[in-house]
């Protein structure tokens, strides 16, 4: 077991997400994951996360508890312009630092609002209230500034809860600030925590687990993690804070993971399936079009969320009705009647029709039953056919039977289709 | 401000999610939302949530802090068969209750595994270790039993982290247990907690705030909450645990919210924009088709994620290239040349072309610049045109200038387009 928290307090961080909607609203705190990653790169380990509503005394309770066990406490949320935003007041109350309107906070906000042709309103003026002695952290994206102060040896940093604003401020202000504050810390406490991530698709979690058995030698300070989701199984290697790793040891482990999982790995790190596919399409100077039925636009949406995707995405058609399949893709009425819309034959015809009409290098198609309605005796919910047409009679189709609710089936179908395209492109890239 | 936490400790609950993957894995703790809802029905308010990794001393820190501020502490996770599961050990260590293998825990597990034709292995035998004096909570779904004990006046309940197991145990064991334990609590502390939600679109948060000023009378035990996101501003009314509300008082407040925000409210409760639009289309027996450029399939995806949407969604076209706009929608090349793809004129032509080709009641179109590339001097990132064609020269277009990154601009554009359709349908429904 690791040494007690107090003795290693120097490298421990805690995130506190403030907002009643995070307690009851079905909204989850995604900011803390970003902060955990960012702090990890400079050797600071987030070991605790707290969530608390917009209640000043509750926030004070949580901040005090955090300061007992962590040296860096990063708060998100509760800095907005409305009266239920009370992070400022809670921090001022426990630390005893009085709130005052700060010139640099006000000026930063004024400058930002001026870009949008606006001036601060009463609520926004509240946002310029900063505890005395705190450093103002300017917000390059929105109106609310943040702040950083030190209380009883713990650095308390307060940021807005809006993800885009929080992210920009973590990168521009928080990381440099924390590095400066920790300069006196012994360096062995600050080796970067490294995490390598491998995204796999198509192999059950138990099989991934079996393939990776015995991968990490006992006593090596690296944790192997597996996490299953509708996007596949994520494999992670994370260095632990204690103990030193030999130079190159993590890279060697990563190579072993790649060797054991091969083409089942579709991406690494922060990469997504659509980025990988997009890069392959760019490299090979190919264009793509998609014909979707049960995924309803999900594949098009994913492909086009990559910046620059207009270089290789020509179009997508969501053909929900049979008539749309006939008119948009030229699928024959006879084929639809004889095999049904959810069939291998129609998937192939959709891909072929799309490729020919769009004049692209490759077309992808999906047809299936996402449920909850639409199932028949021999076509159950979760039955999905995916087609790919690469021209010159290079057509393939594949049948899938997915489990889950409507949303999960749609996600899995989109992922399977993109993975089919990825594998096809990888194969083409080699020849 | 509400009274200090200690004086109302009787009704306060905290959830603790145990698991290193919840700190770093990109997986969020969804169990706590279920527990919050379940406890809310019996008048117990979850006011704090904590997340901690699989480290015994860290878990002990968090449990101790929770016991200082809450009377009910519900832990999930860390009860599995592997060595990094150490919730049992952490609770035993802080409470001083020794761990012992308990007969009823072992028998329940044996019976369950026997159904699957298995016997407990060494790891699973560890799962029958329960702190002395604790009540065993049988697991009707999986192998790990839970337990409940009282320490320093706080009820600590430990459950497995697997959502299906946790849910069954909350319903079958935890709720009855908590009711029994709280029987001595004055009944006014145990009225069910109610939350009403209103989703608005198109009005800045500060304006929503201003419209709702003074809505909730001082001393009425209801909290008004506001939350801004790319989907709009969410307004919530939540009853507080302390104090009694007059019969009908919350409903009267809800009516005031509706009166003050009017048609800016697009949905209430768990409803989504696409569900509301879908219901209106069904009621009015209208069909819809969508022509998307910068949203890339997001609108089609959202419309079709509603079960039964095949009744009213005919098709969607993602026309990323100009050629696709010409071929799929019949937009004239001349129009594209003279006004550019991102223009009021092209938005109108896209909607008209789609409505005519699909033969639907109404068509929606979006064209814009989501960034980061594609901006010109007079067409900045965030410029979006939305068109709607309802037939018989009932065409409208609207210009928007959204802020945010590519993903946020796409989300806002999709939401604005669906809201335009919603308002059009509401207007049509009246005539």
Interface residues (C-beta under 8 A of the other chain):
Chain A: X1 X2 X4 X5 X19 X20 X21 X22 X23 X24 X25 X26 X27 X28 X29 X30 X32 X33 X36 X37 X40 X46 X47 X48 X49 X50 X51 X52 X53 X54 X55 X56 X57 X58 X61 X62 X65 X68 X69 X80 X81 X82 X84 X116 X121 X123 X124 X162 X164 X195 X223 X225 X227 X229 X234 X236 X238 X290 X292 X295 X296 X297 X298 X299 X300 X301 X302 X303 X304 X305 X307 X308 X309 X310 X313 X314 X315 X316 X317 X318 X319 X320 X321 X323 X324 X327 X328 X357 X358 X371 X372 X373 X374 X406 X407 X410
Chain B: X1 X2 X4 X5 X20 X21 X22 X23 X24 X25 X26 X27 X28 X29 X30 X32 X33 X36 X37 X40 X46 X47 X48 X49 X50 X51 X52 X53 X55 X56 X57 X58 X61 X62 X65 X68 X69 X195 X197 X205 X206 X209 X223 X224 X225 X226 X227 X228 X234 X236 X238 X290 X292 X295 X296 X297 X298 X299 X300 X301 X302 X303 X304 X305 X307 X308 X309 X310 X313 X314 X315 X316 X317 X318 X319 X320 X321 X323 X324 X327 X328 X357 X358 X371 X372 X373 X374 X403 X404 X405 X406 X407 X408 X410
